[in-house]
Amino acid sequence: MVEKKRLTPVNFEDLLNKLPCFMYKDMMIRDRRARFMYATPSQQFQSTINHHNPNNPPWRKLLWVKQDYPDNYVDSTFLDELQRNVNMRTYDYWTMVHASGGITQHISSVVIFIAIFIDLQTHTLSANHLIWTGSLLTGAGYLFLDLMMLRKTENYDVK
């Protein structure tokens, strides 16, 4: 028969005293996550370095120089040289719509070319049908453009 081990009594006060803790509003917090959650912002990022120590050299805004300040230290002059929207240009909406028309037209042409190529490969579109449709649309477009140009020239006085 297996002999049962007898548990020795544990003094929980001694265990609790060995854990790191701090006081928060008359409450002892022993969990590190809770310590971070309940700490004030100045306690969360508290550093052992005295920032106002006159023996420390002045802080410089250089990341590649080893300084006696923590990595997250921000000097009061940090944002003095901030420049906002220095090279910003304002654009008119309709000017941008007009300018993007060429890009949109090019993308549409490429997509139409790929779609026609796939249709020709899968034999869902015959080559004769494509040639006749393209020729008729080209002729109709030419006639439309010619009529529009004729209408514009009639409005001008020819001397």
RAURFEN-V154317 format. One record per residue. SS is DSSP state (hx for helix, st for strand, lp for the rest). NEAR is the number of other ideal C-beta (glycine too) atoms within 10 Angstrom. D_LAST is the distance of its C-alpha to the last C-alpha in Angstrom with 1 decimal. Layout:
ss={SS;SS}
near={NEAR;NEAR}
d_last={D_LAST;D_LAST}
This chain:
ss={lp;lp;lp;lp;lp;lp;lp;lp;lp;lp;lp;hx;hx;hx;hx;hx;hx;hx;lp;lp;lp;st;st;st;lp;lp;st;st;st;lp;lp;hx;hx;hx;hx;hx;hx;hx;lp;lp;hx;hx;hx;hx;lp;lp;lp;lp;lp;lp;lp;lp;lp;lp;lp;lp;lp;lp;lp;lp;lp;lp;lp;lp;lp;lp;lp;lp;lp;lp;lp;lp;lp;lp;lp;lp;lp;lp;lp;lp;lp;lp;lp;lp;lp;lp;lp;lp;lp;lp;lp;lp;hx;hx;hx;hx;hx;hx;hx;lp;hx;hx;hx;hx;hx;hx;hx;hx;hx;hx;hx;hx;hx;hx;hx;hx;hx;hx;hx;hx;hx;lp;lp;lp;lp;lp;hx;hx;hx;hx;hx;hx;hx;hx;hx;hx;hx;hx;hx;hx;hx;hx;hx;hx;hx;hx;hx;hx;hx;hx;hx;hx;hx;hx;lp;lp;lp;lp;lp}
near={3;4;5;6;6;5;6;5;5;8;8;8;8;8;9;11;9;8;10;9;14;13;8;15;6;5;9;10;18;11;12;10;8;14;16;11;11;15;15;9;7;7;12;11;11;10;11;5;11;10;12;5;8;5;6;13;9;8;16;10;11;8;7;4;8;6;15;13;17;13;7;7;14;11;13;7;10;11;8;8;7;6;6;5;7;5;5;6;5;5;8;9;7;8;9;10;10;10;11;10;10;9;9;10;10;10;10;10;10;10;10;10;10;10;11;13;11;11;13;13;9;8;8;8;16;11;9;8;9;13;10;11;11;11;10;10;10;10;10;10;10;10;10;10;10;10;10;10;10;9;9;9;9;8;6;7;4;5;3}
d_last={126.7;123.9;124.8;122.3;121.1;121.8;118.9;119.6;118.6;115.4;115.1;111.5;111.7;112.0;109.1;106.9;107.8;106.7;103.2;100.5;99.8;98.4;98.8;96.0;96.8;100.6;99.8;100.6;97.8;98.9;96.0;93.4;90.5;91.8;92.2;88.6;87.5;89.7;89.2;87.0;84.0;85.8;88.7;86.5;85.0;87.9;88.5;91.6;89.7;89.8;86.2;87.3;89.9;89.5;90.7;87.7;84.8;81.6;79.4;76.3;73.2;73.8;74.7;75.9;78.6;82.0;82.7;85.7;83.6;83.1;79.9;78.8;79.4;76.6;76.8;75.7;73.0;71.6;68.4;67.8;65.2;63.4;59.6;57.8;54.3;53.5;50.5;49.4;45.7;44.5;41.9;39.9;40.9;37.5;36.3;39.3;38.8;35.2;36.6;39.4;37.2;36.8;40.6;41.2;38.9;40.6;44.0;43.1;41.9;45.2;47.2;45.5;46.0;49.7;50.1;48.7;50.9;54.0;53.2;52.9;56.1;58.0;56.7;55.4;51.9;51.6;49.2;47.8;47.0;45.3;43.2;42.1;41.3;39.3;37.3;36.6;35.6;33.3;31.6;31.3;29.9;27.2;26.2;26.2;24.0;21.6;21.4;21.0;18.0;16.5;17.2;15.6;12.2;12.3;12.7;9.5;6.3;3.8;0.0}
